[in-house]
Amino acid sequence: MGSRGLSEGCTRLLNKFKSTMKNLHRVPSALLAITFLPAGAGPVDITYAPDPGTRWHKTFECSTMVEWDELNVVMAGQEVDSQFLPQIDLESRDTVHIEVIDELHQVRRGRPTLVHRTYGEVRREAEEDMEIVGMGGVETAGSQGEGRSPLEGRTVAFEWSDDGEDYSTTWVGREADDDLLEGLDGDLELLAWLPDDAVEVGDSWTLPASVIGGLLQPGGELSIELEGENVETFETKGDDEGSIDGELTLRLTDVKNSDGGRLAIVVVEGEATSQRSYPGDLKDVPVAEGTTTVTDEVEYELEGELSWDLGSGILRTLEITGETQIKSHAIKDDDQPGPAFESIATLIGEVTFSITVEPAD
């Protein structure tokens, strides 16, 4: 094309642009406002409402990695200098992986009221390496365990009770020890995370941090027994359930189209602190003896995102990461002989929570 042809082509494009803009100015301003509204504008209901008869494949994974930070000891009211304390190097990793297929038989008032849950792969892997350098030399210790749940391959029916407080559980098909049904949690939907009313992009709502219990132990007590070396290291200490304090803030940031429907994108951030107390002793402390009361405090600083399928009315993904700090505070009991003793062992690390939900084949 010569320079004349190129010039003519540019002129035609310029004239076409001017004509388009002239016509655009004739469009009513109200119509323009609608035309250029962002996708997903307007209130949306983030509610649980999948159709009865649908089947969903759900995958959960919780992973924690922590390492030793510091040890502080106070004896007879005096802080012990760090040069007299053992030097500790510790790394610990713990991962729980859960897969289930939920077949929904009844859904009412924003929750599954009858669901048959078939347990697929349910496993836990834990590992810890520790080195202690003290006056007696160098001591190393290792713990490693793997375990699977006896629920694998079995189906449990969860039926919402008439009083509206909890699920009853029964075996479907192949049965097993009824003790395995104790402590199971029928709610894998994160129902407590949902807003009470319709929300618009930019709206936020707050929740008590106790809702992360559904991430720390998805599905409840799944009876995973670890086998391996020194697996008692990974046992939960104390008989009480402990407590979780803090607050999470959830904010709807987008509503976007995806294959087969619309997804509400919700950003999650906040802090949580869990606490649990149990009896201990000083048998491994060379300069003290007696029983103690130990309080483990775990702090979480969390951020992440979840997506909710507005068409199917169900959670589709969740990814949350966070920094964690664990403080194990041991105080010698008052009725024990000898000087007072108190220690605080601190570990720091990271935690990740992941959920994916897909239609089952």
C-alpha positions as CSV (number, residue, x, y, z in Angstrom):
1,M,0.0,0.0,0.0
2,G,1.4,3.4,-1.0
3,S,1.5,6.5,1.2
4,R,-1.7,7.8,-0.4
5,G,-3.6,4.5,0.4
6,L,-2.3,4.4,3.9
7,S,-3.4,8.0,4.4
8,E,-6.9,7.3,3.1
9,G,-7.2,4.2,5.3
10,C,-6.3,6.3,8.4
11,T,-8.8,8.9,7.4
12,R,-11.6,6.3,7.1
13,L,-10.8,4.9,10.5
14,L,-10.8,8.4,12.0
15,N,-14.1,9.3,10.5
16,K,-15.6,6.0,11.7
17,F,-14.4,6.7,15.2
18,K,-15.9,10.2,15.1
19,S,-19.2,8.8,13.9
20,T,-19.2,6.2,16.6
21,M,-18.5,8.7,19.4
22,K,-21.2,11.0,18.0
23,N,-23.8,8.3,18.2
24,L,-22.6,7.2,21.6
25,H,-23.3,10.6,23.0
26,R,-27.0,10.1,22.0
27,V,-27.3,7.1,24.3
28,P,-29.2,8.0,27.5
29,S,-26.8,8.3,30.4
30,A,-28.8,5.8,32.5
31,L,-28.3,3.2,29.8
32,L,-24.6,4.0,29.7
33,A,-24.4,3.5,33.5
34,I,-25.9,0.0,33.1
35,T,-23.7,-0.8,30.2
36,F,-20.5,-0.1,32.1
37,L,-21.5,-1.6,35.4
38,P,-18.7,-3.9,36.6
39,A,-19.4,-7.7,36.3
40,G,-21.1,-9.0,39.4
41,A,-22.5,-5.6,40.6
42,G,-25.5,-5.7,42.8
43,P,-26.3,-7.8,45.9
44,V,-25.7,-11.6,45.8
45,D,-26.8,-14.4,48.1
46,I,-23.9,-16.5,49.2
47,T,-25.9,-19.4,50.6
48,Y,-25.8,-23.2,50.6
49,A,-28.3,-24.5,48.1
50,P,-27.1,-27.4,46.0
51,D,-29.7,-29.7,44.5
52,P,-30.7,-32.9,46.3
53,G,-29.3,-35.9,44.4
54,T,-26.1,-34.2,43.5
55,R,-22.7,-35.8,44.4
56,W,-19.6,-33.8,45.3
57,H,-16.0,-34.8,45.6
58,K,-14.3,-32.8,48.4
59,T,-10.6,-32.7,49.1
60,F,-9.2,-31.1,52.3
61,E,-5.5,-30.6,53.2
62,C,-4.0,-29.0,56.3
63,S,-0.3,-28.7,56.6
64,T,1.9,-27.2,59.4
65,M,5.6,-26.7,59.5
66,V,7.3,-25.3,62.7
67,E,10.8,-24.8,63.9
68,W,12.4,-24.0,67.3
69,D,12.7,-20.3,68.2
70,E,13.7,-19.9,71.8
71,L,13.6,-21.1,75.4
72,N,13.1,-19.0,78.5
73,V,13.4,-20.3,82.1
74,V,12.7,-18.7,85.4
75,M,13.8,-20.6,88.6
76,A,13.3,-19.4,92.1
77,G,12.2,-16.1,90.7
78,Q,15.4,-15.5,88.7
79,E,15.7,-15.7,85.0
80,V,18.2,-18.4,83.9
81,D,21.0,-17.1,81.6
82,S,20.8,-18.6,78.1
83,Q,24.4,-20.0,78.5
84,F,23.1,-22.4,81.1
85,L,20.2,-23.6,78.9
86,P,20.4,-26.3,76.2
87,Q,20.7,-25.2,72.6
88,I,17.8,-26.7,70.7
89,D,17.3,-27.2,66.9
90,L,13.9,-28.6,66.0
91,E,11.9,-28.9,62.8
92,S,8.4,-30.5,62.7
93,R,6.0,-31.1,59.7
94,D,2.5,-32.4,59.9
95,T,0.0,-32.9,57.0
96,V,-3.6,-34.2,57.0
97,H,-5.2,-35.2,53.7
98,I,-8.9,-36.0,53.4
99,E,-11.1,-37.0,50.4
100,V,-14.8,-37.7,50.6
101,I,-17.7,-38.0,48.3
102,D,-20.9,-36.4,49.6
103,E,-24.2,-37.6,48.1
104,L,-27.0,-35.1,49.0
105,H,-30.3,-36.7,49.8
106,Q,-32.0,-33.7,51.5
107,V,-31.2,-30.0,51.6
108,R,-33.4,-27.7,53.7
109,R,-33.0,-24.2,55.1
110,G,-29.5,-23.7,53.9
111,R,-27.9,-26.9,55.1
112,P,-27.7,-30.6,54.1
113,T,-30.2,-32.4,56.3
114,L,-29.4,-35.9,55.0
115,V,-26.1,-36.7,53.3
116,H,-24.3,-40.0,52.6
117,R,-20.6,-39.5,53.0
118,T,-18.2,-42.0,51.5
119,Y,-14.6,-41.7,52.8
120,G,-11.9,-42.1,50.3
121,E,-8.2,-41.4,51.2
122,V,-7.9,-40.2,54.7
123,R,-4.3,-40.0,55.9
124,R,-1.8,-38.2,58.1
125,E,1.9,-37.8,57.8
126,A,4.0,-36.3,60.6
127,E,7.8,-35.9,61.1
128,E,10.0,-34.2,63.7
129,D,13.8,-33.9,64.0
130,M,15.4,-32.5,67.1
131,E,19.0,-31.9,68.3
132,I,19.8,-30.8,71.8
133,V,23.3,-29.5,72.8
134,G,23.8,-29.3,76.5
135,M,26.3,-29.8,79.2
136,G,26.0,-33.6,78.7
137,G,26.9,-33.4,75.0
138,V,24.8,-33.7,71.9
139,E,21.5,-35.6,71.9
140,T,19.4,-36.2,68.8
141,A,15.9,-37.5,68.5
142,G,13.6,-38.2,65.6
143,S,9.9,-39.0,65.3
144,Q,8.0,-40.1,62.3
145,G,4.6,-41.5,61.8
146,E,2.0,-42.3,59.1
147,G,-1.5,-43.3,59.5
148,R,-4.8,-43.9,57.7
149,S,-8.4,-43.9,58.9
150,P,-10.4,-47.1,59.3
151,L,-13.3,-45.0,57.8
152,E,-11.7,-45.3,54.3
153,G,-14.0,-47.1,51.9
154,R,-17.0,-46.8,54.3
155,T,-20.2,-44.7,54.0
156,V,-21.8,-42.8,56.9
157,A,-25.3,-41.2,56.8
158,F,-25.4,-37.8,58.5
159,E,-29.0,-36.7,59.3
160,W,-29.8,-33.4,60.9
161,S,-31.7,-33.9,64.1
162,D,-35.3,-32.7,64.6
163,D,-34.1,-30.3,67.4
164,G,-31.8,-28.6,64.9
165,E,-28.6,-28.9,66.9
166,D,-26.5,-31.7,65.5
167,Y,-26.3,-34.6,63.1
168,S,-27.0,-38.2,64.0
169,T,-24.7,-40.8,62.3
170,T,-25.4,-44.4,61.1
171,W,-23.5,-46.8,58.8
172,V,-24.7,-47.2,55.2
173,G,-23.9,-50.6,53.8
174,R,-20.7,-52.1,55.2
175,E,-20.6,-51.5,58.9
176,A,-17.7,-51.1,61.4
177,D,-17.2,-50.3,65.1
178,D,-19.8,-47.8,66.2
179,D,-17.1,-46.0,68.2
180,L,-15.8,-44.7,64.9
181,L,-19.0,-42.6,64.5
182,E,-18.3,-40.8,67.7
183,G,-16.9,-37.3,67.2
184,L,-17.6,-37.1,63.4
185,D,-18.7,-33.7,62.1
186,G,-21.3,-33.6,59.4
187,D,-20.6,-30.0,58.4
188,L,-17.9,-29.9,55.7
189,E,-19.6,-26.9,54.0
190,L,-18.1,-24.0,56.1
191,L,-21.7,-22.9,56.7
192,A,-20.6,-20.7,59.7
193,W,-18.5,-18.7,57.3
194,L,-21.4,-17.4,55.2
195,P,-22.9,-13.9,55.6
196,D,-26.4,-13.6,57.2
197,D,-27.7,-11.4,54.3
198,A,-27.1,-10.7,50.7
199,V,-23.8,-8.7,50.1
200,E,-22.4,-6.5,47.3
201,V,-18.8,-6.3,46.0
202,G,-16.8,-4.4,48.7
203,D,-19.0,-5.5,51.6
204,S,-17.4,-7.3,54.5
205,W,-18.5,-9.3,57.6
206,T,-16.7,-10.5,60.7
207,L,-16.8,-13.9,62.3
208,P,-15.4,-15.3,65.6
209,A,-12.1,-17.1,65.0
210,S,-13.6,-20.3,66.3
211,V,-14.8,-21.0,62.8
212,I,-11.3,-22.1,61.9
213,G,-12.1,-25.3,63.9
214,G,-13.6,-26.6,60.7
215,L,-10.2,-26.2,59.0
216,L,-8.1,-27.5,61.9
217,Q,-10.1,-30.7,62.1
218,P,-12.3,-31.0,59.0
219,G,-14.9,-33.7,59.4
220,G,-14.3,-34.1,63.2
221,E,-12.4,-37.0,64.8
222,L,-11.5,-39.3,61.9
223,S,-9.6,-41.9,64.1
224,I,-6.3,-41.8,62.3
225,E,-3.8,-43.9,64.2
226,L,-0.2,-43.0,63.5
227,E,2.4,-45.8,63.2
228,G,6.1,-45.3,63.2
229,E,8.9,-44.1,65.5
230,N,8.1,-42.1,68.7
231,V,4.6,-41.3,67.4
232,E,3.5,-40.3,70.9
233,T,5.3,-37.0,70.1
234,F,2.3,-36.1,67.9
235,E,-0.5,-37.0,70.3
236,T,-2.8,-34.2,71.4
237,K,-2.2,-33.5,75.0
238,G,-5.0,-32.8,77.4
239,D,-8.6,-34.1,77.5
240,D,-10.4,-30.7,77.1
241,E,-11.2,-29.2,73.7
242,G,-9.5,-26.0,74.5
243,S,-10.6,-22.6,73.2
244,I,-10.1,-20.4,70.1
245,D,-10.3,-16.6,70.3
246,G,-9.9,-13.9,67.8
247,E,-11.7,-12.6,64.7
248,L,-11.8,-13.1,61.0
249,T,-12.9,-10.6,58.4
250,L,-14.3,-11.7,55.1
251,R,-14.9,-9.4,52.1
252,L,-16.6,-10.0,48.8
253,T,-14.1,-8.7,46.2
254,D,-15.5,-9.9,42.9
255,V,-18.2,-11.9,41.2
256,K,-16.9,-13.5,38.0
257,N,-18.1,-15.9,35.4
258,S,-16.6,-19.4,35.3
259,D,-17.3,-22.6,33.5
260,G,-20.9,-23.4,34.2
261,G,-21.8,-20.4,36.5
262,R,-20.7,-17.5,38.6
263,L,-18.3,-17.5,41.4
264,A,-18.3,-15.1,44.4
265,I,-14.7,-14.4,45.4
266,V,-14.2,-13.7,49.1
267,V,-11.0,-12.6,50.7
268,V,-10.3,-13.8,54.2
269,E,-7.9,-12.3,56.8
270,G,-7.6,-12.2,60.6
271,E,-6.0,-13.6,63.7
272,A,-6.8,-16.5,66.0
273,T,-5.4,-17.8,69.2
274,S,-6.1,-21.4,70.5
275,Q,-5.3,-22.5,74.0
276,R,-5.2,-25.8,75.7
277,S,-3.9,-26.8,79.2
278,Y,-2.8,-30.2,80.6
279,P,-0.7,-31.8,83.3
280,G,3.1,-32.2,82.8
281,D,6.2,-33.0,84.8
282,L,9.9,-32.0,85.1
283,K,11.4,-35.4,84.7
284,D,13.6,-34.3,81.8
285,V,14.9,-31.2,83.6
286,P,18.1,-32.0,85.5
287,V,17.9,-29.3,88.1
288,A,14.2,-29.4,89.0
289,E,11.5,-32.0,89.7
290,G,7.8,-32.3,90.3
291,T,4.6,-31.9,88.4
292,T,3.6,-28.9,86.3
293,T,0.6,-27.4,84.5
294,V,1.3,-26.8,80.8
295,T,-0.6,-24.4,78.7
296,D,0.0,-24.5,74.9
297,E,-1.0,-21.3,73.1
298,V,-1.0,-21.2,69.3
299,E,-1.3,-17.9,67.4
300,Y,-2.4,-17.7,63.8
301,E,-2.2,-14.8,61.4
302,L,-4.2,-15.8,58.4
303,E,-5.0,-14.6,54.9
304,G,-6.4,-16.2,51.8
305,E,-9.4,-16.5,49.5
306,L,-12.4,-18.7,49.0
307,S,-14.7,-19.1,46.0
308,W,-18.4,-19.8,46.3
309,D,-20.5,-21.2,43.3
310,L,-23.6,-19.0,43.2
311,G,-25.3,-21.2,40.7
312,S,-24.8,-24.5,42.5
313,G,-24.8,-22.9,46.0
314,I,-21.7,-24.6,47.3
315,L,-18.1,-23.9,48.3
316,R,-15.7,-24.6,45.4
317,T,-12.2,-23.6,46.6
318,L,-10.4,-22.3,49.7
319,E,-6.8,-21.4,50.0
320,I,-5.5,-19.9,53.3
321,T,-2.0,-19.5,54.5
322,G,-0.7,-18.0,57.7
323,E,2.2,-17.5,60.1
324,T,1.9,-19.4,63.4
325,Q,3.6,-19.1,66.8
326,I,3.4,-21.8,69.4
327,K,4.2,-21.1,73.1
328,S,4.3,-24.0,75.6
329,H,4.2,-22.5,79.1
330,A,5.0,-24.8,81.9
331,I,4.6,-23.7,85.6
332,K,5.5,-25.9,88.5
333,D,2.6,-26.8,90.7
334,D,2.4,-25.0,94.0
335,D,2.2,-28.1,96.1
336,Q,5.5,-29.5,94.8
337,P,8.7,-29.5,96.9
338,G,11.7,-27.4,95.9
339,P,12.1,-24.0,94.2
340,A,9.5,-22.5,91.8
341,F,10.1,-23.3,88.2
342,E,8.6,-21.8,85.0
343,S,9.6,-22.2,81.3
344,I,8.3,-20.9,78.0
345,A,9.3,-22.8,74.8
346,T,8.5,-20.9,71.6
347,L,8.2,-22.3,68.1
348,I,7.4,-20.4,64.9
349,G,6.2,-21.6,61.5
350,E,3.6,-21.7,58.7
351,V,0.2,-23.3,58.2
352,T,-1.8,-23.8,55.0
353,F,-5.4,-24.9,54.5
354,S,-6.7,-26.0,51.2
355,I,-10.2,-27.2,50.0
356,T,-11.5,-28.1,46.6
357,V,-15.0,-29.2,45.7
358,E,-15.9,-30.7,42.4
359,P,-18.9,-32.6,41.0
360,A,-18.3,-36.3,41.5
361,D,-18.3,-38.6,38.5
